[in-house]
Amino acid sequence: MDFLNTNLLSLILFSPVAAALIIFFLPRDEIKLIRWTALIASLVPFALSIYLWVNFVPDKQGFQFEITYTWYAAIHSSLHLGVDGLSLTMVLLTTLLTPLAILASFTISEKVKAYMMLFLFLETGMLGVFVALDLLIFFVFWEIGLVPMYFLINQWGSANRNYASLKFMIYTMGGSLGLLLATQMLGVAFGTYDLPRLFELWPSAQVLTNIPPWLTVSTIKTIAFWAFVIAFAVKVPLWPFHTWLPDAHTEAPTAGSMILAGVLLKLGAYGFLRLVLPLYPEQAKYFAGALAFLATAAIVFGAFGSYGQTDFKRLVAYSSVNHMGFVVLGIAAAAAASGTTDAHIALNGAILQMFNHGLSAAGMFFLVGVIYERTHTRNLNDFGGLFPLVPVYGGILIFTSMASLGLPGLNGFVSEFLVVRGAWPILTTYTAISMLGLLFTGAYILKGIKQVLHGPLNEHWAHGEHKLTEINTREIIVMAPLMALILVIGVWPAWILDVINKAVIALF
Amino acid sequence: MTFPILSIIVFIPLVAGMLILLFPGERKTEIRVTALAAATFALFLSAWVYAEYLVKGLTGYQFQEYVEWLPALGIGYHVGVDGMSAPLVLLTGVVMFTGVLISWGIEDRPREFFAFLFILASGVFGVFVSLDLFQLFFFYEIAVFPMYLLIAIWGWVKTREYAAMKLTLYLFVGSVVSLVGALAMYWTSGMQTFDMLQLERAGFSAEFQRIWFLPVFLGFAVLGGIWPFHNWSPDGHVAAPTAVSMFHAGVLMKLGAFAALRVGIMLLPEGAKYWSWLIMAFAAIAVVYGAFIAFVQTDFKYMVGFSSVSHMGLVMLGFSTLNQQGLLGSGVQMFSHGVMTALFFAVVGMIYDRAHTREIPELGGMAKVMPFAGIGFIIGGLVSMGMPGFSGFVAEFPIFMGVWKVQPWVAIVASISIVITAAYIMRNIRDVFFRPMPEHLEGHISDINVLDKIAIVLLCLLMVGLGMIPSLMVPMVQSGVDNILRLLGGA
């Protein structure tokens, strides 16, 4: 047990890679064997992160399960891992969604081996960002996750995949360029990339060597702040950096979209919480209004954009812009009034919203995938009146949509309410506008449900070879954990909010 | 007397080359087997040297051998490796070994081909281990001359004569300029020696160093492909046969950079400090400009050729910082780029041999027929764009850190190249490997053979291994850098 406790994080982090290497040596044609190996292997990090959750002590300050390995001593970077309540929540989300996404990919029949390996690499890339306590290691995992995602979109995506995957890659790499440069600047200035050290040194730094004399330290900090912000804003994505997202989400294979929306977007929000707020408290406070503006724009335009779609998957994709806007609104509120109770409430909401959106967006993308696999169309105008044909699917779709809409009793309501409640006294105008945005959230979600399930039945799907089949058991198994958590968090959020809240109070 | 391992490494290829020439030209199998055996032996010994240096945590010049040669002029045969050159010796061994593997199928006069290639390899090994200035020039010319023949005889029919002539003229002019500088050092020092370890202590006046640094450094840097003297290099790469391109971009360009470092910066440190701004400007231009030009190429091989200009620009950029991080990054980058570009040219050659075109718009669908080459090229591409987890990142990151210390603006400008590189690499991976195959190629493309695969796997393992575990190389390069910093006066 001692070994397990000491190396728990590195086991979680690297077990997917180990699994990918095992799959590499399996024969290419044993598709079933490869699928099941991947699924079972992806349950290992999930089991370990449940163990992590159980053994995590929320009341303890600072990072837990910390461990440091030598990595690149010459530039003072080491593989320093650790979790607090914030990263723990995200680790759980990632390890939960990956097995579900792999189960959802059982319909993939081309190049299964490469697909599963890429998926497992992707999991390590995402987990690495969440558990890294070294700025350089953070960046390493931040970038490395792009590669498997690129190939997942590029190889298994739909018609316009080439354009979408390249756009995704170049957008994110371009966005990260500032992060790379700012990271280097910090490393050069302080001779360390260790995050706990940088949290102490950088915000209070008054003198920097090697800066041109006409620039003040606060100018440098402002520039570096924006470099960080843009990198994360592209990933979240914030308006106006979101244009890669509808393309990438729409073209990605179903499981790829689940992970993109479920976890990859959270990387951006996590970057705000882990790096931007602690490293740049003053700048974040000063520019909180700008962030709130962008967040509000994302909420409103995301909702409008979503409403305007005729493609079911694009509709869900734009809804992510809308929902992630609330996360950033909460973060902006916390930046504006850090330390106050309102800020804590807003942050609780933001972090819970990250978790919740992970559940509901993954569910929604999966459901879109389920119907796409049967009908080979995502055009909303081709559907209509399908509820009587597929009552179980219809029920699940309505349930998940309601979570996304923010129906009280389901998880989305809890987090969005907390964000709005916390942000209201701090950023009243923006919050008010965002709440108007919620109205449109309702509109586009109902539009989606109406176009697919209700209205006159499109006879095309009722008879003959095109007859729509009901959601199958495997697909229900994918949805079941998501739906259960959606309900549990909606009714009794305390178990997760306790962990989040203690982290929030300790951090901000 | 200790085991003269470095001399053996230097002379194995030469001896093997001579042996190969003794075979009758039509006994191709024997020739190839001899070549492979010699290359394997050289790889084994160079890996040995590397491993011993690394594992024992050695510092300074090791495995030294000294024999007087022309004592009247102070010329000796003096070899040894330090943390800077040991990785390059290994690199040469690797490129030689993989070069032989992928040239197995050469049908046109393999005897002469391998013989010249091995003479070239001897010259390269010789430069990397030389501790005597005269001897360094001697091996330098040995490395450059066979290049002319290899390109002019076995090269791409359309441009081989032009490219071979251009390359040779550029490099000879460069080396003559450097030689003048070296002679100036010899006479001015008054020490009657060409031994570099002694010349390091010559204490040249600051004025002398300022005058002679530029000719010496730039003369060698021509071979390193420094802008604005890079012009010969893409032409040469494209015209050369595959194994020669691998050698050329993988090792020969490092020869220029390495000699510029060892003779220019280490013997004339004051001059280096005085002119570093100019080198930095040239290098920064090379980095961005090379990437841009690579971006607009439609010829696959020209694209790789210009990407080499861009990446060697990073090596020079690291040199020009004259600080610990920059030099460390350059040391690693020389190795990383050597392996990566050797892989690139190998894959380009495999595709050209089968498709008979290098025009990217006319290619496509290669991943289906040669998945191994595809994966190899993707890994090379990720290294090229500096993706974390691969050796390119381990090299480029410290270079940029070093530049930050000196000129933050240059770091910001040069970093643009990362995105451009990502764009052209991803675009080419998509077009050449994943786009549907054009009809006229359908059925004409065969998979690569097992020797090619071994070469690709070896090169990929080096890049991934170094990227994951930087301490496989960094500590020894670090020791080499410390030595340079000592000469620079703790700067």
Contacts between the chains, C-beta under 8 A, distances in Angstrom:
chain1	res1	chain2	res2	distance
A	70	B	471	6.8
A	71	B	470	6.8
A	71	B	471	7.9
A	72	B	394	7.0
A	72	B	470	4.6
A	72	B	471	7.6
A	72	B	474	6.7
A	73	B	471	6.9
A	73	B	474	7.3
A	73	B	475	7.8
A	74	B	324	8.0
A	74	B	325	7.9
A	74	B	328	5.8
A	74	B	398	7.1
A	74	B	470	7.5
A	74	B	474	4.8
A	74	B	475	7.5
A	74	B	478	5.3
A	75	B	325	6.3
A	75	B	328	7.9
A	75	B	397	7.0
A	75	B	398	5.5
A	75	B	401	6.3
A	136	B	397	7.6
A	139	B	388	6.6
A	140	B	388	3.6
A	140	B	389	6.3
A	140	B	393	7.3
A	141	B	388	7.6
A	143	B	387	6.1
A	143	B	388	4.9
A	144	B	387	6.8
A	144	B	388	5.3
A	144	B	389	4.8
A	147	B	382	6.4
A	147	B	387	6.5
A	150	B	426	7.3
A	154	B	430	6.8
A	154	B	434	6.8
A	155	B	434	7.2
A	162	B	430	5.8
A	162	B	434	7.9
A	166	B	423	7.8
A	166	B	426	5.8
A	166	B	427	6.9
A	166	B	430	6.9
A	169	B	422	6.7
A	169	B	426	5.7
A	170	B	419	6.8
A	170	B	422	6.5
A	170	B	423	5.7
A	170	B	426	7.5
A	173	B	385	7.9
A	173	B	418	7.3
A	173	B	419	5.8
A	173	B	422	5.1
A	174	B	419	5.1
A	177	B	415	5.7
A	177	B	416	7.8
A	177	B	418	6.5
A	177	B	419	6.1
A	180	B	400	7.7
A	180	B	415	6.7
A	180	B	418	7.6
A	181	B	400	7.6
A	181	B	404	7.9
A	181	B	411	6.4
A	181	B	412	5.9
A	181	B	415	5.8
A	184	B	397	7.3
A	184	B	400	5.4
A	184	B	401	5.1
A	184	B	404	5.1
A	184	B	411	6.9
A	185	B	404	5.8
A	185	B	408	7.1
A	187	B	401	6.0
A	188	B	325	7.8
A	188	B	401	5.5
A	188	B	404	4.6
A	188	B	405	5.4
A	210	B	404	7.2
A	210	B	405	5.8
A	210	B	406	7.6
A	210	B	408	6.8
A	211	B	408	7.2
A	212	B	408	7.5
A	212	B	409	7.9
